[in-house]
């Protein structure tokens, strides 16, 4: 039951992030792109970039900022999935960016922090 609740919270955060991105001129290409054991929450396009976005949310800062949970292992996993996606669509020459969107829910308000170029490609 708790895992389902966490997944529901994650889906809600990803929806908030996707709405934020759309409102700011991004074109959402994919949500929850899975390969093997890797997932990219949102893949978007903006100008000449394809952006691979990890969404992290928290309702408290007790355990630090949400972006702090995007470990090197998670970055590598996202990078691997991003390369597979680019190969699939045949656009290996596109400029890419890896962003993190933090969503903090304080009381009933959501606070969004979009960290552009949060990390580099890792193999």
N, C-alpha and C positions, 0 to 999 in steps of 0.2 A: 504494500500500500504506500509506503513512504517513497519507494522508487518511482511509482506512478505519479505521485505528487511532485517529486523533483522534476520529472519529465514534463509535467504540465506547466510548472513554473518556468522551465527552460523554453518551452514552446511559446509561452506568453512573452518572455524576454526577447526571443527571436522575432516575434511579430512586432513588438515595439521598435526593435532595431531596424527591421525592414521598412516600417512606416517612416521612421526618421530618415533613412537613406533615400527613400523615394521622394520625400518632401524636400530633400537637399540635392535633387538632380541625379541621383544614381538610378541605374536600370538594374533591377534584380534579375539575374540570369538563372540562378538555382538556389534552392534552400535545402538544407540537410543532404548534401551530396556525399554519398557513401562509396568507399572502395575498401575492400578487405576489412581491415581493422582501423580505418581512418574515416573521419567525418569533417566536412567543412560546413559550418552553420549557414553562411550566406556567401554566395559568389555574386558580385555585382560588377557593373561596368560604369566607368565615369571618365569621359574624355578618352584619352589614349590608354587608360589603365583597365586591367581586369584585377579586381580586388577580392582577396580571399579574407573573409571576416570571421573571427571567433567572437562569439557573444558570451559574456560572463555577467551574471547578476548576483546580487546579494541584498539582503534586507538589513544588514548590520556590517559595521567595519571591524567587528570583534576579531575576525581572522584576516584582516588586511583588505587591501583593495582587490576587487575582482580580477583585475589583470595580472595580479601576482600569481594566480593559479595557472597561468599559461606557461607551463614549464618548457624546458628545452626538448623534452620528449614529445610534448604536445605540438611544439613548433615543427619538429621533424615530421611528425605524423601529418600535419596540415600541409607541409611542403611536399611530401610524397603524393598526397591526394591532389594537390594543385598541379603538379607535373603531369599526373595521369589525366586530369581534366583538360589541360592545355593540349596534350597529345591527342585526346579524343576529339577535340573540336578543331584540331589542325592549326593552332595559333601559338606556336612556340616562340614567335617573334614579337608577341605583345609585351608591353611593359606591364609588370605585375607589382602588386603591393600586398603586404600582409598587415591587416588592421585588426585592432581589438576594440570592441564596443563594450564598455562597462555600463551596466544599468544598476543604479542604487535605488531601492525602494525605501524611502523614509516616510513613515506614516502612510499616507495615501498618495504621495507624490513620487513620480519617477524622475530620476536625474540621469541624464545620458552624458557619457564622456567618450568621445570618438578619438581613439588614439591611432593616428595615421602612421603607417610604416612602423608598426609596433615591434616588428622583428624582421630579420632577413631570411631568405631561403636557406634551409639547412638540409643537407643530404647525409 
